[in-house]
Amino acid sequence: MQPRCALTIAGSDSGGGAGVQADLRTFSAFGVHGTTALTAVTAQNTQTVRSVVTLPPAEVVAQVRAVLEDFAIAAAKTGMLAEPAIVLAVAELARAGELPPLVVDPVLVSSTGALLLADGGIEAYRDALLPHALLATPNLPEAAALAGVDVRDLATVEDMVAVGRTIADGGPRAVLVKGGHALPGATAAHAPDVLILGQEVVVLDAERVVTRNDHGTGCSLSAAVVAGLALGRELRDAVRDAKAFVLAGLRGAADWQLGQGHGPIDHFGWGP
Ligand code: PXL
């Protein structure tokens, strides 16, 4: 027996809560060996993103190829891609058939409100990268941006289904619209996600964990799906398991005080 391998194409969070740091912890929690193609270095902590340095797209591609040419990578994800040129470079790898099944987490802003994607990035995702995704995992603001609607118009589960279908029409095989960014007016005790899988709609309901320690939940969710896929699970089961994994992580870290702001979740069941 030896571990399966997965790849994350994402940015570094110096605070260790999100980005490749969260992805690698998630892969490890599933017993999957994680490889990385770094897109950007962020100087950040639990409170703020101070600065971002983006790597040249060619260097992102070089990392991806170095990994893919040596490891049997069973599944991959993208996180923070920072700039349209990097989105397009990854899309070209996917178009050329060089990438394994791909989960695209269309990262736009950090949980502390910093912009993590430059102008033109949304269009690059929509037109070039999403058509090659097995699964896209937008949260509500990201889903609204990708579908060209106002996030304030996403008020019900039915709205989430509609926006998910619009995004799915653009290419990804499946879309998971994440409700964690509270639907305005919806039941605040719940955080329903909606999975669009072809004609099928699966509503994944879960309690909302009230905590400031929510940094890296999106990264961890998409990484957990990738880990599940790498372990041979069906997409639907991988998504369910991933949601349960993040919920457990939120619960375990709910009272942690690592940093003064949005701390990380509990990837390893360390608990209170
Ligand atoms: O959660 C999105 C995200 C992705 N990648 C990096 C981040 C963040 C949020 O802060 O810092 C590097």
Residues whose N, C-alpha, C, O or C-beta is under 5 A from the ligand:
A	BS01	PXL	G11 S12 D13 A18 G19 T42 G79 M80 V107 V109 S110 S111 G216 G218 C219
